[in-house]
Amino acid sequence: MMDPTTDNGPTGDTGPNGDKGSDQAPRDARASLEALRAEISKAVVGQDPAVTGLVVALLCRGHVLLEGVPGVAKTLLVRALAASLELDTKRVQFTPDLMPSDVTGSLVYDARTTEFSFQPGPVFTNLLLADEINRTPPKTQSSLLEAMEERQVTVDGTPRPLPEPFLVAATQNPVEYEGTYPLPEAQLDRFLLKLTVPLPSRQDEIDVLTRHAEGFNPRDLRAAGVRPVAGPADLEAARAAVAETSISPEITAYVVDVCRATRDSPSLTLGVSPRGATALLSTARAWAWLTGRDYVIPDDVKALALPTLRHRVQLRPEAEMEGVTADAVINAILAHVPVPR
């Protein structure tokens, strides 16, 4: 199965010279995103699937949750993405004492004018790095709900639109780690993808240490050669090309059947909502375009099923005690739902 969280994603042979686009504009758009992936790899070793997931999220106007143990380059990955894009970026370090207004902004009294003025918070940016999002209580986590779904923030009854594009890239440690607060289901459902960031292979870890021995400084990405290679215009061109990727009625029905099967699974108390089905269709379309096709096939749906759906389902307690995982349940469903031909 071609899951972006377990393989290396699109390769050079599906780039500007190997894709099947019918005109030059989609090829140029795809080339800019391939350049983006290459630029990030200057700073991050062995996390190509997560890089591909971030690119898919950019194409789909979605948000990404990166989960992994401390020290696997989750934050560095998002910082490298930010350094490779000509976009405004801000970072919020989520802590137990962080307040919602620290994220969204608040009204501040100006003694000179004797009036209140709105001071925007860090959420007013193109790319927001929400670092260790599950180390702050649910009240502060929920401050991002409106921003992620409606692309606006309401303060004192006044809605204030966020810049376009707008992407939340959040990192979190596994929930069983000390000092973490599980994200509410409504919050999880706002994330387009949940990407697992595993420990590196032995060779990748050797490469990481070699880079550090040669002077790589993760706090200075410019010195590492990371430069902006794509901007808003490139993203819009790529999104327009993705929108032209065709989806047959059979593929749409296949996505619905997969998502409905999660609602009937005896291992789950919560299945995938229609929002999740829409997300899977969107990510499969972006993946199809990235791999050089102008149409979606069942393998595209299978490729994005795990990162798109794993955080939208909830295991029964008895299933968890037996060691069943969300990924295992979704894989079993993919194996049993009839595939259109």
Buried (B, 14 or more C-beta within 10 A) or exposed (E): EBBBBBBBBBEEEBBBEBBEBEEEBBBBBBBBBBBBBBBBBBBBBBBBBBBBBBBBBBBBBBBBBBBBEEEBBBBBBBBBBBBBBBBEBBBBEBEEEBBBBBBBBBBEEEEEEEEEEBEBBBBBBBBBBBBBBBBBBEEBBBBBBBBBEEBEBEBEEEEBEBBEBBBBBBBBBEEEEEEBBEBEEEBBBBBBBBBBBBEBEEEBEEBBEEBEEEEBEBEEBEEBEBEEBBBBEBBEBBBEBBEBBEBEEEBBEBBBBBBBBBEEBEBBEBBBBEBBBEBBBBBBBBBBBBBBBBBBBBBBBBBBBBBBBBBBBBBBEEBEEEEBEBBEBBBBBBEEBEBBE
